[in-house]
Amino acid sequence: MTRRSGRTPRVVLDTNVVVSSLVFSRGVAGSLRAAWQSGQVLPLVSRDTASEIVRVLQYPKFSLSEETRELLLGDYLPFATVVRIPARIPVLPHCRDPSDIPFLTLAAVGKADVLATGDRDLLDLADHLAFRVMTPAALLTLLGLAPEH
């Protein structure tokens, strides 16, 4: 699953991964942001996952102005492909955290190659899904990309 195979890997990035990549410019987060901006990965979003990102960027702990939030979203959403989630979603393994279901659904419906997350509940499902579930660092390694320091 590399760009060299002729197809850009389709990835679902959970909210924490996206927000970290937008807010922090170095390390794994910065490298992942550079990967989607350079077309080395194709992020997938749904209405639910995009709404979640918008909601989290409004958290007081980030102290982001509306203008800054809009700029950050402009560094992500234009690079993403929107996937419509049908009324009937595919059968997925049981997930301990209901807030993770939109990301699993998006990955399944969007035919993602990878769901990148640091969430233990999602990582624990890796052996039960048709797509890979891995940390952002593992995704960068798989793509042959080194984190920026």
Disulfide bonds with the S-S distance in Angstrom:
none
